[in-house]
Amino acid sequence: MSVAAPAADRIPGGNGLFYFDQISVLLNDAGRLLLEPQTWFLAAVVLVAGVVRGFSGFGGALIFIPLAAAILGPKKAVAVFYLFDLLSATPYGYAYIPKCNKREVAPMIIAAWALIPVGAWILGNTDPYILRWILCAIVLLMLAILATGWRYKGQPTMPASIAIGATAGLSGGATGVSGPVVIAYWLSSTSPAAVIRANIMVFYALVSTMTDIIFFFKGFFTFDVAVYALIAWPVYSAGLYAGARFFKGASDTLYRNVAYGLIAASVLISLPLFDRFIR
């Protein structure tokens, strides 16, 4: 079933204009969108993604974005994720700014900021079918990095930090997925664990914020994207809470294997080959 198309294509801040006399029409569009079965399928995906993120500490985007892209298309799926992430995880990272090593984090952030617009251009201009195959390949690569325990062998250096930051910005802007590369890089550091965690949290908070700004001005945050994000936000938050609470006693090996299995399943199910089964 196709998603109801909103009468007004954009919310304030996009390339289009928002008129007050369209509010009643937009509300009617929102009501129709909430009745779509696909909306509630995506809500279930968001819940699973939140639970996995809550008990394993990773995997939310790796589960949500491939499946959401199969339903909504890559551009809309990535935009929805960044918008509900802005309401949940992104603000949490700002609390770590005083604890991070700013001299180490700054070059990565600047490099990522420089490449996010390029990634956003790819997201907005690449054929959705091709981009979905690329997205699935990238998620599988990220999963391999996590599952094999690969780590950057050297110590963090300025050139390496710039390269990793640029890669993360490009991949994040184009597909919404970049996390494992940055995590694998930072874990090679000899800095205290608390500083490494703070570095990662601050990097993603600032990079996600810049991505949201760029998506906003490119008009990616359409009205139905905002509705999906508002539905996803409390569901994702509930999943985070449930994952952290109910899987607290599970072994590290168990919950990581469960997370890896769910990520792999989401990628396989979301392959364009299986569209007729999930649409």
Residue pairs with C-beta under 8 A, 6 or more apart in sequence:
1 36
1 37
1 38
3 33
3 36
3 38
3 39
3 71
3 72
3 224
4 29
4 32
4 33
4 36
4 224
5 29
5 224
6 26
6 29
6 33
6 222
6 223
6 224
7 22
7 25
7 26
7 28
7 29
8 16
8 18
8 19
8 22
8 25
8 26
8 29
8 223
9 16
9 219
9 222
9 223
10 16
10 17
10 18
10 219
10 221
10 222
10 223
11 18
11 221
11 222
11 223
11 226
12 18
13 216
13 217
13 221
14 216
14 217
14 218
14 219
14 220
14 221
14 222
15 217
15 218
15 219
16 219
26 223
29 223
29 224
30 223
30 227
33 39
33 224
33 227
33 228
34 227
34 231
38 71
38 72
39 228
39 231
41 71
41 278
42 67
42 68
42 71
42 72
42 228
42 231
42 232
43 231
43 232
43 235
45 63
45 64
45 67
45 68
45 266
46 64
46 84
46 231
46 232
46 235
46 236
46 239
47 235
47 236
47 238
47 239
48 63
48 239
48 262
49 59
49 60
49 61
49 63
49 64
49 236
49 239
50 60
50 235
50 236
50 237
50 238
50 239
50 240
50 242
50 243
51 239
51 240
51 242
51 243
51 247
52 59
52 60
52 63
52 239
52 243
52 258
52 259
52 262
52 263
53 59
53 60
53 236
53 239
53 240
53 243
54 239
54 240
54 241
54 242
54 243
54 244
54 245
54 247
55 243
55 244
55 246
55 247
55 248
55 250
55 255
55 259
56 243
56 255
56 256
56 258
56 259
58 146
58 179
58 180
58 183
58 259
59 259
59 262
59 263
60 85
60 89
60 236
61 81
61 85
61 176
61 177
61 179
62 139
62 142
62 143
62 177
62 179
62 263
62 266
62 267
63 262
63 263
63 266
64 77
64 81
64 266
65 74
65 77
65 78
65 81
65 135
65 139
65 175
65 176
65 177
66 132
66 135
66 136
66 139
66 266
66 267
66 269
66 270
67 266
67 269
67 270
67 278
68 76
68 77
68 80
68 81
69 77
69 78
69 128
69 131
69 132
69 135
69 270
70 132
70 269
70 270
70 272
70 274
70 275
70 278
70 279
71 77
71 278
71 279
72 80
72 228
73 128
74 123
74 126
74 128
74 131
74 132
74 135
74 175
75 123
75 124
75 128
75 220
76 220
76 222
76 224
76 225
76 228
77 176
78 123
78 175
78 176
78 220
79 215
79 220
79 221
79 222
79 225
80 225
80 228
80 229
80 232
81 176
82 176
82 208
82 211
82 212
82 215
83 212
83 215
83 221
83 225
83 226
83 229
84 228
84 229
84 230
84 232
84 233
84 236
85 208
86 208
86 209
86 212
87 229
87 233
88 233
88 236
88 237
88 240
89 204
89 208
90 204
90 205
90 208
90 209
90 212
91 205
92 201
92 205
93 201
93 202
93 203
93 204
93 205
93 206
93 208
94 202
94 205
95 201
96 197
96 198
96 201
96 202
96 205
97 198
97 202
99 194
99 195
99 198
100 195
100 198
100 199
100 201
100 202
101 191
101 195
101 198
101 199
104 156
104 161
104 189
104 191
104 199
105 199
105 202
105 203
107 158
107 161
107 162
107 165
108 161
108 162
108 164
108 165
108 168
108 182
108 203
109 165
109 202
109 203
109 206
109 207
110 162
110 165
111 161
111 162
111 163
111 164
111 165
111 166
111 169
112 165
112 166
112 168
112 169
112 172
112 203
112 207
112 210
113 169
113 207
113 210
114 166
114 169
115 165
115 166
115 167
115 169
115 170
115 173
116 169
116 170
116 172
116 173
116 207
116 210
116 211
116 214
117 173
117 214
118 169
118 170
118 173
118 174
119 169
119 170
119 171
119 172
119 173
119 174
119 175
120 173
120 174
120 211
120 214
120 215
120 218
120 220
122 131
122 170
122 173
122 174
123 131
123 173
123 174
123 175
123 220
124 218
124 220
126 134
126 174
129 272
131 174
131 175
132 270
132 271
132 272
133 271
133 272
134 174
134 175
135 175
135 177
136 267
136 270
136 271
138 171
138 175
138 177
139 175
139 177
139 263
139 267
140 264
140 267
142 177
142 178
142 179
142 180
142 181
143 180
143 260
143 263
143 264
143 267
144 150
145 180
145 181
145 184
146 180
146 183
146 260
147 260
150 184
151 184
151 187
151 188
152 160
152 164
152 184
152 185
152 187
152 188
153 188
154 160
154 188
155 188
155 189
155 190
156 185
156 186
156 188
156 189
160 185
161 185
164 181
164 182
164 185
165 182
165 203
167 178
167 181
168 178
168 181
168 182
168 203
168 207
169 178
169 207
171 177
171 178
171 181
172 178
172 207
172 208
172 211
173 211
173 214
179 204
182 200
182 203
182 204
183 200
186 196
186 199
186 200
187 196
189 195
189 196
189 199
191 199
215 221
247 255
268 274
269 277
269 278
270 278
